[in-house]
């Protein structure tokens, strides 16, 4: 997705600001990316050092330079800390479809914050990107992510058998989706 650099979409929810990630977010990002429980169901290893976080941040920042990536940092409005990220990991403009992915600090698990962030991003996808379908996938064992998908109104479509390899092991993924006419932003 091409987004003009000076027009990156900052999105608001009741408790969070979804905004461009900056190099100043490194310490906050390291705090949750180094947590093995947070990294348990992603396709990257828990960060071992700030160097790992800087490599990850530079990948994001380079994507911004190309004006073709919508990757939001999730900032807690109360503390002003970066507590996670949410982004469109794929966007097929011709087909008007996209896939979202997200991660949040363990300190914020169970508070409904990821559901709140996902609702806002999905609303943006349908209203501003003119999408007709948004999907998300999670490891079969990731019940918390599955619960977020259900809370935002996504429908379970099935199991993608051995669809992702991480550290030499293939994992099944659950696939969920929502269509624009099914989404209720209220």
C-alpha positions in Angstrom: 0.0 0.0 0.0 1.4 3.4 -1.0 1.0 6.0 1.8 2.6 9.4 1.3 5.2 9.9 4.0 3.7 13.1 5.3 0.2 11.6 5.3 0.7 8.4 7.3 -2.6 7.5 8.8 -2.6 7.9 12.6 -5.7 6.1 14.0 -7.3 6.6 17.4 -9.2 4.4 19.7 -10.5 5.1 23.2 -7.3 3.8 24.8 -4.7 3.8 22.1 -3.1 5.7 19.3 -2.1 3.7 16.3 0.8 5.6 14.7 4.0 5.3 12.8 6.8 3.4 14.6 10.0 5.4 15.2 13.5 4.5 16.3 12.6 6.0 19.7 10.3 3.0 20.3 13.2 0.6 20.5 13.2 0.2 24.3 9.5 -0.4 24.4 9.6 -2.8 21.5 12.4 -4.8 23.0 10.4 -5.1 26.3 7.7 -7.1 24.6 9.6 -8.7 21.7 12.1 -10.2 24.1 9.3 -11.9 26.0 9.3 -15.6 25.0 5.6 -15.9 25.8 4.8 -13.0 23.4 7.0 -14.5 20.7 5.6 -18.0 21.2 3.2 -17.8 18.2 5.1 -15.7 15.7 7.5 -16.6 12.9 10.4 -14.8 14.5 12.5 -15.6 17.6 12.2 -13.6 20.8 14.7 -10.7 20.7 17.9 -11.5 22.5 19.3 -8.0 22.5 18.6 -4.5 21.5 20.5 -5.2 18.3 17.7 -7.6 17.3 15.1 -4.9 18.0 17.1 -2.4 16.0 17.3 -4.8 13.0 13.5 -5.3 13.2 12.9 -1.5 13.5 15.1 -0.8 10.6 13.1 -3.2 8.4 9.9 -1.3 9.4 11.5 2.1 8.8 12.8 1.1 5.4 9.4 0.0 4.4 8.1 3.5 5.4 10.7 5.1 3.2 9.2 3.3 0.2 5.8 4.7 1.2 4.3 1.3 0.7 3.7 -0.2 4.1 1.1 0.4 6.7 2.6 -0.8 10.0 1.1 0.8 13.1 2.7 1.0 16.5 0.2 0.7 19.2 0.7 3.4 21.8 -1.1 3.4 25.2 -2.6 6.9 25.5 -2.2 6.8 29.2 1.5 5.8 29.5 2.6 6.9 26.0 4.5 3.6 25.7 4.5 1.5 22.6 2.8 -1.7 23.6 2.6 -3.6 20.3 2.1 -3.4 16.6 -0.6 -4.2 14.1 -0.3 -4.1 10.3 -1.4 -5.4 7.0 1.0 -8.1 6.2 -0.4 -8.4 2.7 -2.6 -6.3 0.5 -3.9 -7.5 -2.9 -5.2 -4.3 -4.4 -6.6 -5.9 -7.5 -8.7 -8.3 -5.4 -9.4 -5.7 -2.6 -8.2 -8.1 0.1 -5.7 -7.9 2.9 -4.4 -9.8 5.9 -3.8 -8.3 9.3 -1.3 -9.4 11.9 -0.8 -8.1 15.4 1.2 -8.5 18.6 0.9 -6.9 22.0 2.8 -6.9 25.3 1.9 -9.5 27.8 1.2 -6.7 30.3 -1.8 -5.9 28.2 -3.2 -9.4 27.6 -6.8 -10.0 28.6 -7.8 -6.3 28.6 -9.5 -6.2 25.1 -6.9 -3.8 23.8 -5.9 -5.9 20.8 -9.6 -6.3 19.9 -10.0 -2.5 20.1 -7.0 -1.9 17.9 -8.0 -4.6 15.4 -11.5 -3.1 15.1 -10.0 0.3 14.2 -7.6 -1.2 11.6 -10.4 -3.3 10.0 -12.6 -0.2 9.9 -9.8 1.7 8.2 -9.3 -1.2 5.7 -13.0 -1.2 4.7 -13.6 2.6 4.7 -10.2 4.0 3.5 -8.7 1.2 1.5 -12.0 0.0 -0.1 -11.3 -3.6 0.9 -14.0 -6.3 0.6 -12.2 -9.0 2.6 -9.8 -8.9 5.5 -8.3 -12.1 6.9 -6.1 -13.2 9.8 -4.3 -16.4 10.6 -3.0 -17.8 13.9 -1.3 -20.9 15.0 -3.8 -23.6 15.9 -2.7 -23.4 19.6 -3.0 -19.6 19.9 -6.4 -19.3 21.5 -6.0 -15.7 22.5 -5.4 -14.6 18.9 -8.3 -16.7 17.8 -10.5 -15.0 20.4 -9.6 -11.6 19.0 -10.6 -12.7 15.5 -13.9 -13.9 16.8 -14.5 -10.7 18.8 -14.0 -8.5 15.8 -16.6 -10.5 13.9 -14.4 -12.7 11.8 -15.7 -16.1 10.6 -13.6 -19.3 11.0 -12.9 -20.7 7.5 -10.8 -23.7 8.4 -7.4 -25.1 9.2 -4.5 -24.5 6.8 -2.5 -27.7 7.4 1.2 -27.3 7.8 1.0 -23.8 6.3 4.0 -22.2 8.1 7.4 -23.4 9.0 9.2 -21.9 12.0 12.6 -23.2 13.1 12.2 -26.3 10.9 8.8 -27.3 12.2 5.6 -27.0 10.2 2.5 -25.6 12.0 -1.2 -25.7 11.2 -2.8 -22.3 11.0 -6.4 -21.3 11.6 -7.9 -18.9 9.0 -10.5 -16.3 9.8 -12.0 -13.6 7.7 -14.5 -10.8 7.6 -16.2 -9.2 4.6 -17.0 -5.5 4.4 -20.8 -6.0 4.6 -20.4 -8.1 7.7 -18.4 -5.5 9.7 -20.1 -3.4 12.3 -17.7 -0.7 13.5 -20.1 0.3 16.3 
